[in-house]
Amino acid sequence: MPDYPVRLFTDAAQVRRIGTGLLEQSLPRAEWTHEAHLAACVWLLTERPDVLPERDLPAIIRSFNEAVGGVNDDSQGYHETLTQLYIRGVRQFLADCAEEGLVERVNALLSGPVGARDWPLRFYSRAVLFSVGARRAWVDPDLSSHD
């Protein structure tokens, strides 16, 4: 994978803007980055008990993608296995995290192993992770278990 610099957040308001922009479908498409995905997940898990990410994020992300002109098909848009894997990873990270503030937690996540773009490849081969089946539905890891 190409090496991208980690884009950290400057304050909690920036994280909350990402999260509310996702829910309201008002976040500019260009701002829906890898870091934004993970920041939104942390925000949802820590500040939005009314949203259950495992249940609600699939529809939220699909709707957001369509609202900003994207599509959800067999090659782009929503990816079920990646979404569910990162939710599990973020949940575990938060359970173990010593940081208390929202932006501090998000930045610690982004700076650590779970925040890495290639983190899912610890558990999945590229062929399995980027398959149509994994995009459409949860697929168990073929290399090692996340649990």
Secondary structure, DSSP 8 states (H G I E B T S, - for coil): ---------S-HHHHHHHHHHHHHT-S-GGG--HHHHHHHHHHHHHH-TT--HHHHHHHHHHHHHHHTT---SSSSS--HHHHHHHHHHHHHHHHH----SHHHHHHHHHHSGGGSTTGGGGTS-HHHHTSHHHHHS----SS----
